[in-house]
C-alpha cells in the first residue's frame, strides 16, 4: 500500500478481505459503567453514534447541537481540584482530556501540573555523547 491512493487504501481494508464473511459483528447496547444519573447522557451518546439524534431547529444538516448541560467553562476544574499533592497523582493519572492539537495539550498539562503542591525540579538532558575517547575505525 506504499504510496497507494484512496482506492488502494479502501480495497485493502478488512471489510474487503475474503475473511470478512467469517467475522461476527456485535453491537454494544448496555454501558455497564453507567451511573443511574447519567442515563440521559448515555442515551444521547447512543443516538449520536447511531445517527438518530433529532435535527435541532436552526442547526445546519450534519451538525450536532451539544446540550447546554454537557458543556463546561473549564474541563480542568471539572476533573481536578484547585490543588493536590504528589501522593494524589495516582488517582488523577487515570483521567484524560483529549485535545485535537498538541499545543492545547501542552497548555492543559502545564495548568494541571501547576496545581500540584510540591517543589518543582527541572531535569536537563543532552542529545549528544560527550566522551574523552575518540572512536576510529
Backbone as CSV, one residue per row, in Angstrom:
resi,resn,N_x,N_y,N_z,CA_x,CA_y,CA_z,C_x,C_y,C_z
1,UNK,0.813,-1.178,0.000,0.000,0.000,0.000,0.869,1.258,0.000
2,UNK,2.169,1.112,-0.045,3.062,2.258,-0.050,2.714,3.166,-1.217
3,UNK,2.443,4.421,-0.915,2.071,5.431,-1.902,0.775,5.091,-2.631
4,UNK,-0.036,4.268,-2.011,-1.322,3.915,-2.608,-2.309,5.055,-2.432
5,UNK,-3.206,5.170,-3.326,-4.222,6.210,-3.238,-5.407,5.752,-2.409
6,UNK,-6.493,6.525,-2.480,-7.681,6.230,-1.694,-8.263,4.869,-2.070
7,UNK,-8.337,4.573,-3.346,-8.910,3.305,-3.804,-8.093,2.139,-3.268
8,UNK,-6.775,2.226,-3.326,-5.904,1.162,-2.820,-6.103,0.967,-1.321
9,UNK,-6.211,2.073,-0.604,-6.403,2.003,0.842,-7.729,1.352,1.181
10,UNK,-8.805,1.780,0.531,-10.130,1.213,0.795,-10.157,-0.270,0.432
11,UNK,-9.573,-0.631,-0.689,-9.577,-2.031,-1.129,-8.732,-2.934,-0.229
12,UNK,-7.849,-2.367,0.569,-7.029,-3.197,1.453,-7.605,-3.286,2.867
13,UNK,-8.752,-2.674,3.113,-9.326,-2.708,4.464,-9.929,-4.084,4.737
14,UNK,-10.173,-4.366,6.016,-10.640,-5.690,6.438,-11.996,-6.049,5.831
15,UNK,-12.858,-5.062,5.601,-14.182,-5.356,5.032,-14.081,-5.862,3.592
16,UNK,-12.999,-5.571,2.921,-12.812,-6.039,1.542,-12.090,-7.389,1.501
17,UNK,-11.676,-7.876,2.658,-10.941,-9.132,2.735,-11.865,-10.321,2.509
18,UNK,-11.303,-11.413,1.997,-12.057,-12.658,1.846,-12.471,-13.204,3.208
19,UNK,-11.761,-12.785,4.258,-12.044,-13.267,5.604,-13.231,-12.564,6.260
20,UNK,-13.693,-11.449,5.671,-14.721,-10.634,6.324,-15.992,-11.436,6.619
21,UNK,-16.382,-12.346,5.751,-17.603,-13.134,5.972,-17.493,-14.018,7.210
22,UNK,-16.287,-14.291,7.658,-16.092,-15.107,8.860,-16.170,-14.310,10.155
23,UNK,-16.278,-12.985,10.074,-16.360,-12.138,11.266,-17.801,-12.049,11.757
24,UNK,-17.955,-11.971,13.052,-19.254,-11.691,13.664,-19.242,-10.239,14.112
25,UNK,-20.280,-9.502,13.784,-20.397,-8.107,14.196,-21.316,-8.042,15.401
26,UNK,-20.844,-7.414,16.466,-21.631,-7.262,17.686,-21.861,-5.784,17.933
27,UNK,-23.069,-5.436,18.325,-23.399,-4.057,18.633,-23.612,-3.947,20.138
28,UNK,-22.844,-3.066,20.772,-22.962,-2.891,22.206,-24.197,-2.062,22.522
29,UNK,-24.996,-2.528,23.463,-26.243,-1.842,23.819,-26.249,-1.358,25.270
30,UNK,-25.464,-1.985,26.141,-25.512,-1.669,27.565,-24.165,-1.166,28.040
31,UNK,-24.192,-0.021,28.717,-22.980,0.534,29.314,-22.945,0.079,30.763
32,UNK,-22.062,-0.851,31.090,-22.020,-1.411,32.435,-21.324,-0.493,33.436
33,UNK,-20.674,0.552,32.964,-20.031,1.508,33.869,-20.930,2.714,34.131
34,UNK,-22.150,2.666,33.656,-23.057,3.805,33.705,-23.690,3.963,35.086
35,UNK,-23.636,5.182,35.617,-24.374,5.518,36.833,-25.808,5.841,36.434
36,UNK,-26.734,5.635,37.347,-28.148,5.910,37.070,-28.385,7.354,36.641
37,UNK,-27.660,8.308,37.251,-27.885,9.718,36.927,-27.297,10.112,35.573
38,UNK,-26.601,9.215,34.915,-26.013,9.507,33.609,-26.790,8.843,32.474
39,UNK,-27.953,8.321,32.776,-28.725,7.582,31.783,-29.098,8.435,30.573
40,UNK,-29.556,9.667,30.810,-29.945,10.537,29.702,-28.734,10.856,28.813
41,UNK,-27.588,11.104,29.439,-26.367,11.370,28.674,-25.995,10.155,27.827
42,UNK,-26.103,8.973,28.402,-25.774,7.742,27.670,-26.698,7.542,26.481
43,UNK,-27.993,7.810,26.668,-28.949,7.683,25.558,-28.610,8.663,24.438
44,UNK,-28.215,9.886,24.824,-27.848,10.895,23.834,-26.624,10.430,23.045
45,UNK,-25.628,9.856,23.744,-24.423,9.372,23.064,-24.741,8.228,22.103
46,UNK,-25.635,7.337,22.503,-26.017,6.228,21.615,-26.715,6.768,20.376
47,UNK,-27.635,7.731,20.566,-28.310,8.337,19.407,-27.302,9.043,18.508
48,UNK,-26.332,9.714,19.103,-25.289,10.388,18.322,-24.514,9.369,17.490
49,UNK,-24.088,8.299,18.132,-23.330,7.264,17.423,-24.123,6.565,16.344
50,UNK,-25.424,6.372,16.595,-26.285,5.705,15.608,-26.775,6.655,14.527
51,UNK,-26.539,7.966,14.709,-27.010,8.953,13.737,-28.512,9.174,13.805
52,UNK,-29.111,8.947,14.985,-30.566,9.070,15.113,-30.992,10.260,15.973
53,UNK,-30.072,11.181,16.249,-30.454,12.374,17.010,-31.438,13.194,16.191
54,UNK,-32.495,13.731,16.824,-33.409,14.593,16.064,-32.698,15.873,15.630
55,UNK,-33.044,16.358,14.451,-32.443,17.586,13.927,-32.973,18.781,14.703
56,UNK,-32.071,19.564,15.287,-32.456,20.753,16.053,-32.798,21.889,15.086
57,UNK,-33.853,22.654,15.376,-34.176,23.798,14.514,-33.038,24.823,14.514
58,UNK,-32.704,25.317,13.350,-31.661,26.333,13.232,-30.244,25.777,13.180
59,UNK,-30.100,24.454,13.320,-28.765,23.834,13.257,-28.604,23.224,11.870
60,UNK,-27.520,23.575,11.162,-27.335,23.038,9.805,-27.288,21.507,9.784
61,UNK,-27.698,20.947,8.660,-27.631,19.498,8.454,-26.196,19.020,8.680
62,UNK,-26.012,17.842,9.235,-24.706,17.244,9.532,-23.978,17.943,10.678
63,UNK,-24.662,18.802,11.423,-24.110,19.418,12.629,-24.909,18.901,13.819
64,UNK,-24.295,18.907,14.979,-24.957,18.450,16.189,-24.917,19.564,17.221
65,UNK,-26.053,19.845,17.835,-26.090,20.806,18.935,-25.852,20.029,20.223
66,UNK,-24.781,20.363,20.912,-24.478,19.716,22.189,-25.325,20.390,23.257
67,UNK,-26.074,19.609,24.036,-26.925,20.206,25.077,-26.105,21.039,26.067
68,UNK,-26.716,22.126,26.536,-26.021,23.047,27.440,-25.504,22.357,28.701
69,UNK,-26.235,21.353,29.206,-25.787,20.693,30.432,-24.570,19.802,30.205
70,UNK,-24.155,19.604,28.955,-22.956,18.831,28.658,-21.742,19.728,28.408
71,UNK,-21.964,21.039,28.424,-20.883,21.987,28.201,-20.298,22.421,29.541
72,UNK,-19.062,22.863,29.522,-18.404,23.311,30.744,-17.561,24.541,30.446
73,UNK,-17.355,25.349,31.467,-16.468,26.502,31.316,-15.013,26.091,31.466
74,UNK,-14.776,25.068,32.281,-13.398,24.622,32.496,-13.374,23.120,32.736
75,UNK,-12.951,22.384,31.736,-12.870,20.928,31.871,-11.847,20.546,32.950
76,UNK,-10.827,21.356,33.124,-9.829,21.065,34.153,-10.450,21.177,35.540
77,UNK,-11.244,22.232,35.769,-11.899,22.380,37.075,-12.881,21.246,37.346
78,UNK,-13.480,20.692,36.297,-14.422,19.591,36.476,-13.729,18.283,36.834
79,UNK,-12.464,18.120,36.429,-11.765,16.854,36.642,-10.715,16.887,37.747
80,UNK,-10.198,18.063,38.051,-9.093,18.170,39.006,-9.405,19.231,40.055
81,UNK,-8.964,19.004,41.308,-9.147,20.044,42.323,-8.209,21.219,42.063
82,UNK,-8.463,22.325,42.734,-7.625,23.525,42.559,-6.173,23.245,42.935
83,UNK,-5.973,22.383,43.904,-4.607,21.966,44.246,-4.632,20.544,44.766
84,UNK,-3.552,19.824,44.494,-3.412,18.475,45.027,-1.931,18.180,45.211
85,UNK,-1.649,17.090,45.871,-0.281,16.756,46.260,0.220,15.568,45.453
86,UNK,1.544,15.414,45.359,2.096,14.318,44.552,1.533,12.941,44.910
87,UNK,1.233,12.723,46.188,0.696,11.401,46.572,-0.705,11.157,46.012
88,UNK,-1.390,12.209,45.526,-2.702,12.059,44.891,-2.576,11.774,43.394
89,UNK,-1.381,11.839,42.866,-1.171,11.751,41.416,-1.681,10.442,40.828
90,UNK,-1.590,9.352,41.559,-2.021,8.050,41.028,-3.488,8.094,40.601
91,UNK,-4.360,8.606,41.484,-5.787,8.613,41.124,-6.082,9.581,39.986
92,UNK,-5.330,10.675,39.897,-5.566,11.630,38.815,-4.923,11.184,37.509
93,UNK,-3.977,10.259,37.571,-3.325,9.775,36.352,-4.267,8.907,35.529
94,UNK,-5.388,8.507,36.102,-6.343,7.667,35.389,-7.380,8.502,34.638
95,UNK,-7.212,9.816,34.611,-8.125,10.714,33.899,-7.436,11.216,32.639
96,UNK,-8.231,11.544,31.651,-7.648,12.009,30.396,-8.508,13.106,29.789
97,UNK,-7.864,14.050,29.162,-8.532,15.084,28.383,-7.956,14.979,26.977
98,UNK,-8.805,14.761,25.999,-8.340,14.639,24.617,-8.328,16.016,23.965
99,UNK,-7.257,16.299,23.256,-7.100,17.590,22.575,-6.806,17.348,21.096
100,UNK,-7.381,18.163,20.222,-7.078,17.993,18.803,-5.690,18.488,18.419
101,UNK,-5.110,19.401,19.195,-3.800,19.955,18.856,-2.821,19.775,20.015
102,UNK,-1.563,19.486,19.703,-0.541,19.313,20.737,-0.374,20.569,21.588
103,UNK,-0.470,21.748,20.981,-0.285,22.985,21.751,-1.362,23.137,22.818
104,UNK,-2.593,22.663,22.526,-3.652,22.682,23.540,-3.335,21.701,24.660
105,UNK,-2.810,20.557,24.286,-2.434,19.538,25.271,-1.345,20.067,26.198
106,UNK,-0.349,20.729,25.644,0.740,21.296,26.448,0.192,22.341,27.416
107,UNK,-0.714,23.193,26.932,-1.299,24.232,27.792,-2.079,23.611,28.950
108,UNK,-2.903,22.609,28.655,-3.677,21.952,29.708,-2.764,21.209,30.692
109,UNK,-1.765,20.501,30.167,-0.821,19.794,31.047,-0.129,20.767,31.988
110,UNK,0.315,21.896,31.467,1.000,22.882,32.308,0.083,23.420,33.400
111,UNK,-1.187,23.654,33.058,-2.126,24.147,34.059,-2.378,23.097,35.149
112,UNK,-2.528,21.849,34.738,-2.764,20.769,35.715,-1.531,20.565,36.580
113,UNK,-0.355,20.544,35.978,0.886,20.367,36.744,1.073,21.526,37.723
114,UNK,0.642,22.728,37.329,0.746,23.884,38.211,-0.112,23.760,39.465
115,UNK,-1.076,22.858,39.469,-1.937,22.650,40.634,-1.302,21.699,41.655
116,UNK,-0.249,21.001,41.271,0.417,20.080,42.193,1.219,20.891,43.198
117,UNK,0.949,20.700,44.460,1.638,21.439,45.523,2.901,20.677,45.908
118,UNK,3.973,21.046,45.279,5.253,20.398,45.521,6.346,21.277,44.933
119,UNK,7.537,21.063,45.398,8.679,21.788,44.839,8.938,21.256,43.433
120,UNK,9.093,22.153,42.483,9.345,21.694,41.117,10.839,21.468,40.908
121,UNK,11.125,20.540,40.025,12.503,20.215,39.679,12.619,20.199,38.165
122,UNK,13.735,20.667,37.675,13.992,20.642,36.241,15.155,19.707,35.984
123,UNK,14.940,18.750,35.115,15.983,17.802,34.747,16.443,18.142,33.336
124,UNK,17.720,18.370,33.197,18.280,18.725,31.898,18.811,17.477,31.216
125,UNK,18.753,17.478,29.919,19.284,16.345,29.160,20.070,16.879,27.975
126,UNK,20.803,15.988,27.365,21.608,16.358,26.203,21.429,15.261,25.172
127,UNK,21.429,15.630,23.911,21.204,14.617,22.885,22.465,14.304,22.074
128,UNK,23.608,14.604,22.651,24.869,14.214,22.025,25.720,13.509,23.082
129,UNK,26.661,12.731,22.617,27.534,11.998,23.526,28.776,12.840,23.791
130,UNK,29.103,13.001,25.064,30.330,13.689,25.450,31.292,12.611,25.902
131,UNK,32.431,12.535,25.230,33.372,11.468,25.547,34.797,11.980,25.428
132,UNK,35.673,11.444,26.280,37.106,11.755,26.196,37.805,10.878,25.168
133,UNK,37.109,9.862,24.704,37.687,8.915,23.758,37.203,9.207,22.353
134,UNK,38.111,9.136,21.407,37.678,9.288,20.019,37.642,7.902,19.402
135,UNK,36.673,7.667,18.621,36.471,6.356,18.010,37.017,6.396,16.597
136,UNK,37.923,5.534,16.298,38.451,5.467,14.922,38.200,4.069,14.384
137,UNK,37.838,4.026,13.155,37.564,2.744,12.502,38.569,2.467,11.439
